[in-house]
Amino acid sequence: MPRPHAANSTARTPRILLVSAMFPLPASKHSAEDYAFWLEKFLGHIETDVYFFAPPTFAPTVRSSRPTSLLITIDTTYPTPFDVPPLNGLETQYEAMHSKDREAFRHNPSLYAVWNAKPWLLNQAVEKMRERGEVYDYAFWSDAGSFRGEHAYRAWPDPARVHEVMDAGDAKDDRIFIPLTGVHPRTTRFWVEQQGPIDAEVSEGSFFGGAPAAISWYMQTFYAYHNYYLSLGLFVGKDQTLINALLLLFPDHFSTVYYRDALAPAHTRWPVLLPYFDAGFLGACGSEWYYYHFFLANEEEREHMRDMWIRDEANRRAWAAKWAGWIWWTERQRCRVTRSRNFEDILRDTFGNDWRPPQKLIEIS
């Protein structure tokens, strides 16, 4: 019998499912060798259960990247991203909106479909596993190419850490966790629903998820607004811009981590960054975009990553090598764990305490 999401889930280790996909595109800016390398860093090292979507021709590559001792489900139902149900039949409309993309020179309609398929694929994986009697407390989308170098992550994301982060606010089963790369521009304080997707560097589309109920809500909401904005002739090819709009409309449905949270204790401990001395906003943390890897890891794996990043800084920068022998410098540069935030708090910091979400006209079934 399937095991339901129990009310007393704090008494046991939460079950986590990672969901991903790879649809190799002819016009991709990355080589087959790049994808194979990234897949090995992801599937060959991360021990968490994985549900992976791929076209039948690419399934052997996915299978060979995963050790036989680690669980993976490979779903070859969809040969192309336009075969994913919410996007089926949209090729012509996606071709038509390509000219509206300010980065049209590097993007193509099939790539838009890959990005916009993610919410549906995440929910589909959860549903398919439930049909098999495998019920997970949390599921997260993780881009297949998000692990791009050597790392120490294995039991990732750490179940106890995920539960801690998702339990930090109220109504944890209703929130989607999604990392931020920035905050909404102040000019969007008076944004309204009909204006459409927000083209700014705010959300990260490479990782998101939560409890099954939150995932189901997010999927329905994402495609309701995707279809609405598409009907208005607006550009919906980049999932992050649509997510940015949803964050303003439904802030109480999202939680986040923001590396550059200037008010976070992890930063205010050393609020002034010294040139040619400090490695980053929170120390030596590798890529800011993938800070969520570190944020959701257990402490043992974090310590390994801290050591790795300190070595990398000393090897990469002459000025860092100069300070590397100083214990005080090394301790100051060790990557720090910042706080998780409910998204409405981020918006109050940005727009003021009197800000309220825009009026919503679209009904979510």
C-alpha positions as CSV (number, residue, x, y, z in Angstrom):
1,M,0.0,0.0,0.0
2,P,1.3,3.5,-0.7
3,R,2.5,5.3,2.4
4,P,0.7,8.6,2.7
5,H,2.3,11.9,3.7
6,A,2.1,11.4,7.4
7,A,1.3,14.2,9.9
8,N,4.0,13.0,12.2
9,S,6.7,13.0,9.4
10,T,9.1,14.7,11.8
11,A,9.4,11.3,13.6
12,R,11.0,9.7,10.5
13,T,13.4,10.6,7.8
14,P,11.5,12.4,4.9
15,R,11.6,10.7,1.6
16,I,12.9,12.8,-1.3
17,L,12.7,12.4,-5.0
18,L,14.8,14.3,-7.5
19,V,13.3,14.8,-11.0
20,S,15.2,15.8,-14.1
21,A,15.3,15.5,-17.8
22,M,17.5,15.9,-20.8
23,F,16.3,16.4,-24.4
24,P,19.4,16.9,-26.5
25,L,18.7,19.6,-29.1
26,P,20.5,20.0,-32.5
27,A,21.1,23.7,-31.9
28,S,22.4,23.3,-28.4
29,K,25.3,25.6,-27.3
30,H,26.8,22.6,-25.4
31,S,28.5,19.5,-26.8
32,A,27.5,15.9,-26.2
33,E,30.7,15.6,-24.2
34,D,29.6,18.4,-21.9
35,Y,26.2,16.7,-21.2
36,A,27.9,13.4,-20.6
37,F,30.3,14.9,-18.1
38,W,27.5,16.8,-16.2
39,L,25.3,13.7,-16.1
40,E,28.1,11.7,-14.5
41,K,28.6,14.4,-11.8
42,F,24.9,14.3,-11.1
43,L,23.7,10.8,-11.6
44,G,27.0,9.1,-10.7
45,H,27.4,10.8,-7.4
46,I,24.0,11.9,-6.0
47,E,22.5,9.0,-4.1
48,T,18.9,10.3,-3.7
49,D,16.2,8.5,-5.8
50,V,16.0,10.0,-9.3
51,Y,13.2,10.0,-11.8
52,F,14.6,11.0,-15.2
53,F,12.8,11.9,-18.5
54,A,14.7,11.4,-21.8
55,P,13.9,10.5,-25.4
56,P,14.4,6.8,-26.1
57,T,17.6,7.4,-28.1
58,F,19.2,9.1,-25.1
59,A,18.1,6.6,-22.4
60,P,21.2,4.4,-22.7
61,T,23.4,7.4,-21.9
62,V,21.4,8.2,-18.9
63,R,21.4,4.6,-17.7
64,S,25.2,4.3,-18.1
65,S,25.7,7.4,-16.0
66,R,23.9,5.9,-13.0
67,P,25.6,3.2,-10.8
68,T,23.5,0.1,-10.6
69,S,23.4,0.4,-6.8
70,L,21.5,3.7,-7.0
71,L,17.8,4.0,-7.8
72,I,16.7,5.6,-11.1
73,T,13.5,5.5,-13.1
74,I,14.0,6.5,-16.7
75,D,10.8,7.6,-18.5
76,T,11.0,7.6,-22.3
77,T,7.4,8.6,-23.0
78,Y,8.2,11.9,-24.6
79,P,10.6,11.9,-27.6
80,T,10.6,15.7,-27.7
81,P,9.7,18.5,-25.2
82,F,6.7,19.4,-27.5
83,D,5.3,15.9,-26.8
84,V,4.8,16.9,-23.1
85,P,1.1,17.4,-22.8
86,P,0.8,21.1,-21.8
87,L,3.1,22.0,-24.7
88,N,1.7,19.6,-27.3
89,G,0.7,21.4,-30.5
90,L,2.4,24.7,-29.5
91,E,5.3,24.6,-32.0
92,T,3.8,27.2,-34.3
93,Q,3.0,29.6,-31.4
94,Y,6.5,29.1,-30.0
95,E,8.1,29.8,-33.4
96,A,6.0,33.0,-33.7
97,M,7.1,34.4,-30.3
98,H,10.8,33.6,-30.9
99,S,11.3,37.1,-32.4
100,K,10.2,38.6,-29.1
101,D,13.0,37.1,-27.1
102,R,15.8,39.6,-26.4
103,E,18.2,36.6,-26.4
104,A,16.8,35.1,-29.6
105,F,20.3,34.7,-30.9
106,R,21.1,32.1,-28.3
107,H,17.7,30.5,-27.7
108,N,15.2,28.5,-29.8
109,P,11.6,27.4,-29.5
110,S,12.6,23.8,-28.5
111,L,14.6,25.2,-25.6
112,Y,11.6,27.2,-24.5
113,A,9.6,24.0,-24.4
114,V,12.3,22.2,-22.4
115,W,12.2,25.0,-19.8
116,N,8.4,25.2,-19.7
117,A,8.0,21.4,-19.4
118,K,9.6,21.3,-16.0
119,P,6.5,21.9,-13.7
120,W,4.5,19.2,-15.5
121,L,7.3,16.7,-15.5
122,L,7.9,17.2,-11.8
123,N,4.3,16.6,-11.0
124,Q,4.1,13.7,-13.4
125,A,7.0,11.9,-11.7
126,V,5.5,12.3,-8.3
127,E,2.2,10.8,-9.7
128,K,3.8,7.9,-11.5
129,M,5.8,6.9,-8.4
130,R,2.7,7.1,-6.3
131,E,0.9,4.8,-8.7
132,R,3.7,2.3,-7.9
133,G,3.2,2.7,-4.2
134,E,6.2,4.9,-3.7
135,V,5.2,8.1,-1.9
136,Y,7.6,10.9,-1.3
137,D,7.4,13.7,1.3
138,Y,9.2,16.1,-1.0
139,A,10.2,16.2,-4.7
140,F,12.4,18.6,-6.4
141,W,13.3,19.5,-10.0
142,S,17.0,19.6,-10.5
143,D,18.5,20.5,-13.9
144,A,20.5,17.6,-15.3
145,G,23.4,20.0,-16.0
146,S,23.5,21.7,-12.6
147,F,26.5,19.7,-11.2
148,R,29.3,20.9,-13.5
149,G,32.5,20.1,-11.5
150,E,33.9,18.1,-8.7
151,H,31.8,18.1,-5.6
152,A,31.3,16.2,-2.3
153,Y,27.5,16.0,-2.4
154,R,26.1,12.5,-2.0
155,A,23.0,12.3,0.3
156,W,21.7,15.4,-1.4
157,P,19.5,17.2,-0.7
158,D,19.9,16.2,2.9
159,P,16.4,15.0,4.2
160,A,16.8,16.5,7.6
161,R,18.0,19.8,6.1
162,V,15.1,19.9,3.6
163,H,12.6,19.3,6.4
164,E,14.2,22.0,8.5
165,V,14.0,24.5,5.6
166,M,10.5,23.6,4.5
167,D,9.3,23.6,8.1
168,A,10.7,27.1,8.8
169,G,7.5,28.9,7.9
170,D,3.8,28.3,8.2
171,A,1.9,25.9,6.0
172,K,5.0,24.1,4.7
173,D,3.0,21.7,2.5
174,D,1.7,24.7,0.5
175,R,5.1,26.3,-0.3
176,I,7.4,25.8,-3.3
177,F,11.0,26.3,-2.5
178,I,12.9,28.1,-5.3
179,P,16.3,29.9,-5.0
180,L,16.8,33.5,-6.0
181,T,19.6,35.0,-8.0
182,G,18.3,38.6,-7.3
183,V,15.2,40.5,-6.1
184,H,12.4,42.2,-8.1
185,P,13.3,45.6,-9.4
186,R,11.7,48.4,-7.5
187,T,9.9,49.4,-10.7
188,T,7.8,46.2,-10.4
189,R,6.2,47.4,-7.1
190,F,3.1,48.5,-9.1
191,W,3.2,45.6,-11.6
192,V,-0.2,44.2,-12.4
193,E,-1.2,40.7,-13.6
194,Q,-2.0,41.7,-17.2
195,Q,1.5,43.1,-17.8
196,G,2.8,39.5,-18.1
197,P,6.1,37.9,-17.4
198,I,8.8,39.9,-15.7
199,D,12.1,40.0,-17.6
200,A,14.6,40.4,-14.7
201,E,17.2,38.3,-13.0
202,V,15.2,37.1,-9.9
203,S,14.3,33.4,-9.8
204,E,16.4,30.4,-10.7
205,G,14.6,27.8,-12.8
206,S,17.2,25.1,-12.3
207,F,15.9,23.9,-8.9
208,F,12.4,24.0,-7.3
209,G,10.0,21.8,-5.5
210,G,8.2,20.9,-2.3
211,A,5.6,18.6,-0.9
212,P,3.3,16.9,-3.5
213,A,0.3,19.2,-2.7
214,A,2.5,22.3,-3.4
215,I,3.9,20.7,-6.6
216,S,0.3,20.1,-7.9
217,W,-0.7,23.6,-7.1
218,Y,2.4,25.0,-8.8
219,M,1.9,23.0,-11.9
220,Q,-1.7,24.2,-12.3
221,T,-0.8,27.8,-11.6
222,F,2.2,27.8,-13.9
223,Y,0.3,26.6,-17.0
224,A,-2.8,28.7,-16.2
225,Y,-0.7,31.8,-16.5
226,H,1.5,30.4,-19.3
227,N,-1.6,29.9,-21.4
228,Y,-3.1,33.2,-20.4
229,Y,-0.1,35.2,-21.3
230,L,0.4,33.2,-24.5
231,S,-3.2,34.1,-25.5
232,L,-2.3,37.8,-25.1
233,G,0.6,37.4,-27.5
234,L,3.2,37.9,-24.8
235,F,6.6,36.2,-24.6
236,V,6.5,33.1,-22.3
237,G,9.5,31.3,-23.6
238,K,11.7,31.8,-20.5
239,D,10.3,30.0,-17.5
240,Q,12.2,32.3,-15.1
241,T,10.3,35.4,-16.3
242,L,6.9,33.6,-15.7
243,I,8.1,32.5,-12.3
244,N,9.0,36.1,-11.4
245,A,5.4,37.0,-12.1
246,L,4.0,34.1,-10.0
247,L,6.3,35.2,-7.1
248,L,4.5,38.6,-7.0
249,L,1.0,37.2,-7.4
250,F,1.4,34.3,-4.9
251,P,4.2,35.2,-2.5
252,D,2.7,33.2,0.3
253,H,3.2,30.0,-1.8
254,F,6.9,30.3,-2.0
255,S,10.0,30.0,0.2
256,T,13.5,30.7,-0.9
257,V,17.2,31.2,-0.2
258,Y,18.9,34.3,-1.5
259,Y,22.7,34.3,-1.5
260,R,23.0,38.1,-1.5
261,D,20.5,38.7,1.4
262,A,22.2,41.7,2.8
263,L,20.3,41.6,6.1
264,A,21.0,37.9,6.8
265,P,23.2,37.3,9.9
266,A,25.5,35.1,7.8
267,H,26.4,38.3,5.9
268,T,26.2,41.0,8.6
269,R,28.8,39.2,10.6
270,W,31.3,40.6,8.1
271,P,29.2,43.2,6.2
272,V,32.1,45.0,4.5
273,L,33.8,43.0,1.7
274,L,37.4,43.9,1.5
275,P,38.9,43.9,-2.1
276,Y,41.7,41.4,-2.7
277,F,40.9,39.8,0.6
278,D,37.3,38.5,0.7
279,A,36.3,35.7,-1.7
280,G,32.5,36.4,-1.8
281,F,29.3,37.7,-0.2
282,L,29.2,34.7,2.2
283,G,32.8,33.6,1.8
284,A,34.3,31.2,-0.7
285,C,31.1,29.4,-1.9
286,G,31.8,28.5,-5.5
287,S,29.1,29.5,-8.0
288,E,26.5,31.9,-6.5
289,W,23.9,30.4,-8.8
290,Y,24.4,26.9,-7.3
291,Y,24.7,28.1,-3.7
292,Y,21.5,26.1,-3.0
293,H,23.6,22.9,-3.4
294,F,25.6,23.9,-0.3
295,F,22.5,25.3,1.5
296,L,20.6,22.0,1.3
297,A,23.6,19.7,2.1
298,N,24.4,18.1,5.4
299,E,27.2,19.6,7.6
300,E,29.7,16.9,6.7
301,E,29.4,17.5,3.0
302,R,29.4,21.3,3.5
303,E,32.8,21.0,5.3
304,H,34.2,19.1,2.4
305,M,33.0,21.8,0.0
306,R,34.4,24.6,2.2
307,D,37.8,22.9,2.1
308,M,37.6,22.5,-1.6
309,W,36.6,26.1,-2.3
310,I,39.4,27.5,0.0
311,R,41.9,25.5,-2.0
312,D,40.3,26.7,-5.3
313,E,40.6,30.3,-4.2
314,A,44.2,29.9,-3.2
315,N,45.0,28.2,-6.6
316,R,43.0,30.6,-8.7
317,R,43.9,34.0,-7.3
318,A,47.4,35.2,-6.5
319,W,46.1,37.5,-3.8
320,A,44.2,34.6,-2.1
321,A,47.3,32.4,-2.2
322,K,49.1,35.2,-0.3
323,W,46.5,35.0,2.6
324,A,45.9,31.3,2.5
325,G,48.4,30.6,5.3
326,W,46.6,32.9,7.7
327,I,44.1,30.9,9.9
328,W,42.1,34.1,10.4
329,W,41.7,34.6,6.7
330,T,40.8,31.0,6.1
331,E,38.1,31.0,8.8
332,R,36.6,34.3,7.4
333,Q,36.4,32.8,3.9
334,R,34.8,29.5,4.8
335,C,31.4,29.5,3.1
336,R,28.6,30.5,5.5
337,V,25.0,29.1,5.7
338,T,22.5,31.9,5.2
339,R,18.8,31.8,6.3
340,S,15.8,30.6,4.4
341,R,13.0,33.1,3.8
342,N,9.3,33.1,3.1
343,F,9.0,35.1,-0.1
344,E,6.5,37.7,1.2
345,D,9.3,38.8,3.6
346,I,11.7,39.3,0.7
347,L,9.1,41.5,-1.0
348,R,8.5,43.5,2.2
349,D,12.2,44.2,2.4
350,T,12.2,45.3,-1.3
351,F,9.0,47.2,-1.6
352,G,8.1,48.2,2.0
353,N,5.8,46.7,4.7
354,D,2.7,48.3,3.0
355,W,3.1,46.4,-0.2
356,R,0.3,44.0,-1.1
357,P,0.1,41.4,-4.0
358,P,-1.6,42.5,-7.2
359,Q,-5.2,41.6,-7.8
360,K,-5.6,38.2,-9.5
361,L,-8.1,37.7,-12.2
362,I,-7.1,34.3,-13.4
363,E,-8.9,31.4,-11.6
364,I,-6.8,28.3,-10.8
365,S,-8.9,25.1,-11.1
